[in-house]
Amino acid sequence: MLPIQPYGEQKRHVMSSSLICQPPGSKKVQTLLAALLILTMEFIPQILKDLKVFLRTWLERLMLIIIIIMMMPKTRSFMPNHHLEMMKLMS
């Protein structure tokens, strides 16, 4: 058997009471979430731009460090003596 569907005045009453029966504070939460979404959408281009600049500067620094390391003379003075002896034997 199908449930009885409200109509006319009864339908309006059911619709309005279902809106009233929302959990307390849910409208505030919805409003805050909507505002947060709008702000996020507003600031995403600026955040991406700042992130791009940040990553670019760190990539440039990393490349500079790699170039400096590659240009350093090939010394093995940081290695312990027994490793130096092994390196001599291998070369």
Secondary structure, DSSP 8 states (H G I E B T S, - for coil): -------THHHHHHHHHHHHTS-TTHHHHHHHHHHHHHHHHHHHHHHHHHHHHHHHHHHHHHHHHHHHHHHS----TTS-HHHHHHHHHH-
